[in-house]
Amino acid sequence: MSKKAMRFSRDETIYNRPQELLQNLIRFDTTNPPGNEAECVKYINTLLTDAGFETVVLFKDANRPNLIVRLKGQGATAPLLLYGHVDVVTTTNQKWTHPPFEAEIEDGYIWGRGALDMKGGVAMMLAAFLRAKAEHLNQSGDVILAIVSDEEALGDYGAKFLVENHAEYFKGVRYAIGEFGGFSFYVGKKRFYPIQVSEKQICHMKAVIRGPGGHGSQPMHGGAMAKLSRLLQQLDTKSLPVHITPVVKQMIEEISSSIGFPSSFVLRQLLKPTFTNRVLKLLGKKGQSFEPLFHNTVNATVVYGGEKSNVIPSEITLELDGRILPGLSPKDLMAELRQVIGDEVELEVIRHDPGPAEPNMGLFNLLSEILQEADPAGKTLPLLLTATSDARFFSRLGIQTYGFTPMKLPPDFNFIQAIHAEDERIPVESVAFGAEAIYKVLQRFQEGK
């Protein structure tokens, strides 16, 4: 925790200043690993208890706590869940223009690790939640706010722990608001707001590559190192098969219908598997961001092998980060991967976190209405997240998460590239924009409408 993090005073109206709330959250260094989210969660807990809430803190490790609080409503509809994580990724070896845990404001931005992922979203949710209490909202149903740890690792201390050990706190919930949707992006001059309704599945694998060992002074052809080289080259140059999932189909159709010819015609060709890869190349950088929407992906991430510089290793282990499209399975991914790398390498799935195959779209229209009222020039569309979030755990309880942390961003600001990068930042105005949009969700939420 930085020195500034120790200066916070109690403020019952901080919900009116969500940008200040975000600054306070950023100033807690919750880099995961190790996380150490306890002080940050304690600060949030103090805000909530000062506002008159009764909170529950649950943990697998006292340094990695999770907080749950409920705002009572009329009981006319099922509860709505808001959840967000306060851990962040490392800043090691990154060159920052502004210190990553000082939350300085300059050029209209709040600079700091977690500004986008996802302390910005937590600040929006917390501001809306506290405002609802202060203004006696008396919303249709209860609202549950969950602040979790450990999302940036595998969620074992956070959402996964809560779902597996304390599911009773989420009884009756069908819809949730989480991270990574509602941000603006541009195709040509048209502004879009993708609302996340689905995400890819984690599939971590291990590849074991074997070959003859020997003395480092002797030439070795066809050994484990050479096989590793060929495997990496195959992963680098070959794509897995194209799949057109329902959410991506709707997303591309919505974009195409909103832009002019010939761009609209080109985009529609993405939905024809024969042409998909060629169009992705034609689209350049935009195509790179679209590519994982149409493919299962596999990236080599960690290599183990060799113990001495003069000994040729006979075995190398390669860890692979696989991401599977909704509706497909690890078996499908392994079969596709075999077509690329062959049968010589031993493959094993070491972790698979499934998610729902098809989204429940019952809340989409309400979220869309709120965004389009806030920005009539924008257009909403459904989004498949090519990464993963804690949504995969809450889906086990039958809860549909919508990625909805709304941000109206400048045309030259690339949200995806700014996440986890040096100089992560968020426009000050976007924090207020998102807090207001989430508050309107609390006002209008009625299950199934």
N, C-alpha and C positions, 0 to 999 in steps of 0.2 A: 504493500500500500504506500502510495506517495505521501509526502508531508501534507500536500493540499487536501488529501482525503480525510485528514484528521481535524479539519477546520469546520466541518459541516455543523450548522446549527439547526434546530428544529424549525420547520416552516410549514404551517398548515395550509398555505396557499400555493405551494410550489407546483401544484398541478396546472396552474395558469402559466407556468414557465417551463414547458417540457424541455426546452433547449438547456436550461440550467440543470434540470434533473439528469439529462444525458451527460453533461459535463461531470457531475458528481459520480455517476456510475463509471465513466471511463477512468477516473482517477484511482480506482481500485485496480491494482495489477492482478488480474485473474487468469494469467497465462496458463494454458493447459497443454502439457503437464507443467506443474503439479495441480493447477487449478486454484486451490486456496480461496474458494469463493465465499468463505464464511463471513468475512468482514463486509463484503458487498451485500450479501443476503441480510446480514444484521442491520445494515443501513436501511434497506427496503422495508424490513420488518418494523423498524422504528417509525418510519413514515406511516405505515399502515396502522400500527397500534395507537399512535398519536391521533389518527383520524377516527378511532373508535372501533376498529376491526379486531376480531379475535382470529389469530393466526395459528397455523400448525406448522411446525418445522420437523421434517422427517429426513433421516440420513442413514446411509450405510457407513459413512466416514464423517466424523464431526467437522472436518475441514471442508467437506463437500456437501453442504446441506441443500435441501429443497424446501420451498415455502409454499403453502397452500392457504388461500383465504377465499371466503365466499361473501358476496354481496347479495343479500336477500331481495327477491323480487315478489311479484304478485302470486307466483305459483301457477300461472295460467299456461305456461309452456315449459318444455324441458330446459335444463340449465345450458348455458353457453360457456365454453371453456376458452380462456385466453392463456397462452403459455409462451414463455421465452426463456432463453438461457443467458447466463451472465459470464460464462467462461469465454475466453478468447484464445486465438492461436498466437504462436510465438512471433516476436519481432527480431529474433536473432539474425544477424548478418544482413539486416535491411538498413538502408540509408534513408532516414526520415528527415524531412524539412522542418517538422515540428516534433517535439518530444511526444512519443506515442501514448504516454499516460498523464499528460498535462491538460488535455482537452482545450487547447487554445482556440480562440475564434479569430480568424483572419480571412479576408477576401470573401466573407459571407459563408464560410464553412466552419464547422467544428471538426478539428483534426484530432485523430486518436484511434488507437486500436479498439475495435468493437463499435465504432461509430455506425457502421452498416451491419455488422454481423456480431451479435445482434442487440447490443445495448441500446442502439437507436430505437429498435422495435420495442424493447422492454420499456424504455422511457415513454413511448407513445401509449402503450397499454396501461402502464402505471398511472400516467396522467389522466387518461380517460376513466380509469377505475376510481381514482381518488375524487375526481370531479363528479362522478355519478353519486358518490356518497355525500359529498358536500352539498350538492344541489337536490338531494332527496329525489333521485330520478324515478324510483318506483317502477322499474322496468318490468316487462311482461314475465320474465323468468329470472331465476337466480343466475348470477355471473360468477364463475370460479376463475380466480387468477392463480396460476402456478408459475413460480420462478424456479428454474431448475439449473443444476450443475452438469458439467461433463458432456455437453453435446458435441464439443469439438473433438472428443476422442470417440468412444463408442456408446456413450450414454449409460454405461453400467452403474454409475453412481447417481444418475439423474433420472430421466424419463423411464428408462428400462426398469430401474429399481422401483419407481413409483407404480408402474403398471403391474409389475409382478408381485409386489408386496402390499400395495395400498390402493387397489382398484376401487375400493368402496367410496373413496373421495370423488370419484368420477361417475358414480352411478346415475344412469339416465341421460348422460350427455350424448348427443348425436353429432354436434357440430363444434369445431374448435377454430380459433384464429391463431396462426403461428407465423413462422418467418418465411421470407423470400417470395413475396408477391406484392403487386400493387405499385411497383416502381415504374416510372415511365421510361420508354425507349422509343427510338425513331426508326422508321423505314421510310427513306426519302424525307419528305417534310411532314409526314403524318405521325402523330404521337399516339402510342399505344400503352395500355396498362394491363400487363398480364397478371392474372390472378391464379396463383398456384393451386391446382386441384389434385395433382398426382406427382409422383416422383419415382426415380429409378431405385433399384434394390442393390444393396451392398452384397458383393460376393467376393470375399478375399480368398485367394488360392495360393497354393505352394507348388512350384515346379522343381523337381529334382532332376539334375542333369548329371549323367555319369560318363566316365571315359577312363582310359588307362592313365595311371599316375606315373611318376618317374622323376629322375634327377633333372633339375633345371638347366643343366648344361647340354642336355640331349634334345635334338629337334623332336617336336611332338606335332603330328598332323592328325586331325580328327579327334582330338582330346575334348575334355569337358569344356575347356575355355572356348575352343572353336565352335562347339555345339551351342554354347551360350551366345556367342556372337551371331550365329545364324538365326537363333530364336529371336534375339532382339531386333535384328534386321527385318525379320518377317513381321513382327508386331509393328514396326515403324512404317512399313511400306504397304501393308495389306489391311483392308477394312473387313470387318465382319459383315454378314448379310444385312440388307435393308429390311426394316419393318415399319409399316405405317400403322401406328396405334391410333385409337379413336380421338384422344385428346389432341395429339399433334395434327391430325387431319383437320379437326375443327379450328385449331390455332392458325394453320396455314391458310385455310379457306377464309377465315375472318380477315387476316392481313391482306390477302389477295383482293378481296371484295372492296377494300378501302383505299387501294392505291391505283394509279392509272396504268394503262397499257404503255409500253410492253412489259413493265416490271411485274404486273399482275400475272401475265401469261407465264413468265419465267418461273415465278414462285409456285404456280400450280403444277409445274412439271416435277417439283419435288415429291409430289404425291404419286408419281408413277415410278415404281421401283427400278425400271429399266434406265431411267434418266436421273435418278436421285443423286448419285455420286458425281455425275458430270455437272449438274446444276450447282451442287455444293462448291465445286472447284471454281465455277464461273462467278460465284458470289463473293469470292475472296474472303476477307476477314469476317463478314457477316455469315458466310457459309461455314467457317470454322466454329462459330458459336451455335449454328444449327445442326452441325454434324452429329453430335451425340443424341439428338432427338430421334434419329432414324436408325441408330445402331446400338447393339450391345457393345461395350467398350472394355478393353483390357490394357492396363498400363503396368510395366515393370517398375517396382518401387524400391525393393531392398534386395541386395545380393550378399550371400554368405558363401565363402569358399576360399580355401588356401590358408595355410598357417605360417609358411616360411617362404621367403623369396626364392630359395633354391630347390623347392619341391613343387612339382607339377601336381595340382589337386586332381583327385580322381572323382570328386563329387562336389557339385555346386548347387546351392539352394537359392531359388529366386522367388521372392514374394510378388504376387500380382494383385493389383486392385481392379477387380471386375465390377462393372455396373450393368445391371440387367433391366431391360425395359419392362413395364407392367405387363402382366399376362404371360410372361416367359419365366423359365426356371433355371437353376444352376445346371441341370442336365442339358438344357438347350444351349446355354453358354459354352459348356464344355465341348459339346458336339461341334459348335461353330469354331471354337478355338482349335480343335483337332484338325479341322480342314486347313488351317493356316500354318500350324507348327508341326503337324505330323504326329506319329505315334511313338516316337523314340523317347520323348520326355515323359516322366511320371508326373501326373497332375492330381492334386487333392484339394478339395474345398475345405478351408479351415474356419470360415464363418460366413453365414448367409443370413441376412436380415430381410425377410420378405415384407411386402407391403400389399395393400389391396389392389386387385387387378383393375377394377373399374371404380371411378369416383362417384360419390353421391353428390349431385349437382343442386340439391335443394336450397342452398344458401347463395348460390352464385348470382342470381338476379338481384338480390338485395345489395350485395357488395358492389355489383356493377352499377346499380342506380346511384349509390352514394359517391362513387368515383366520378361518374359522368356529371353529376350535379356539381361536384367540386371543380371539375375541369371539362366544360361542355365540348371543348375542341378535341378531347381525348377519346379513345375507343378502347373498351375492355375486351379481353379475350382469355380463354383458359390457358394455363401453362403447365407443361410437364417439366418438373425440376430435374435436371440431369445429374444432380448430386443427390444427397439424402439429408433428411432432417429427423427430428424426434417424432414426426408424424407417423413414421413406421411403427413406433411402439404404441401410440394411442390408437392406431387402427386396429390393434388386437382387441380393443374394448368396443369395437364397432363405431369409433369416432372418426368422422371425416374432417380432416384438417384443411383449411384454406390458408395458403400463404398470403397474408394481407397485412403488410406494414407499408402503407401508401407513402410514396415520395414523388413529388413533381420535380424532376431533375432537368438540368440544362441539356440542350442537345449534344454538347460535346463531352458530357460526363458519362463514362462507361461504368455502369453499376457493377457488372460481373467482374470486370478486370480490377476494380478497386477493392473488392473483397479479399481479405487475407494479404493484401499487398502493402508495400510501404506507402506512407502518406494516405492511409485510409481516412476518409472524411465524408461528411454529409452536409448538404446545405442547411443552414440554420432554419430557413423557412420550411424545409421539408419535414422537420421534426414536428412543427406545429400543424402542418398539413395532415400528417399521419395521425396525430393525436385527435384532431377534430373528426377525421373520418371514422376512427375506431369508436369515438364517443357516439357518433350517429348510429353505428351498428348496435350499440347497447340500447339506444333509444327505440330502435325500430325492430329489433329481433323478435320474430315470432316463428317458431319451428314450422318448417314446411312452406313458408311464404317468402 
